[in-house]
Amino acid sequence: MHKSEMTLNINGEDRTIYARYADTLLYVLRAELGLTGAKPGCLNGDCGACTIDIDGDSMKSCLMLAVEAVDKKVTTVEGLKNAPIQSQFIEKFAFQCGYCTPGFIMNCNSLIQKYPNADDTIIKDWLESNICRCTGYQEIKEAITSVLSSPHKNL
């Protein structure tokens, strides 16, 4: 099992790791870097529990090899640092068991950044990429809407 040295920019910090070319980014984040916010769910890109941000786009880290993240900016839920969507998830009770919450927060944060004037159709489309079996999506939608309507949404 040959491992290669790679430098990844994770949450604004360059981190040197040793990984196989076949290692997923999800595996490296959790096992090599101790960042456990991205969760293993389906491991085939359906559930969204492992969603992170790559260069401003939400990405399911189970579908990306770690080597593909070299020279990219990777942000995990641990790196958000008090993004407005985090406080609104708490305010609107937009979580149940919490397992899928980090993936939803990352996806919602990307939505807010890309579509600051998102309407219900865009929000619904984005929410379809993540699965939660514990709750309806109404509270999550309310958290997004609250951030989008806030005059301080980009703080």
Secondary structure, DSSP 8 states (H G I E B T S, - for coil): ---EEEEEEETTEEEEEEE-TT-BHHHIIIIIT---SS--SSSSSSS-TTEEEETTEEEEGGGSBGGGGTTSEEE-GGGS-S-HHHHHHHHTT--SSSSSHHHHHHHHHHHHHH-TT--HHHHHHHHTTS--SSS-SHHHHHHHHHHHH-TTTT-
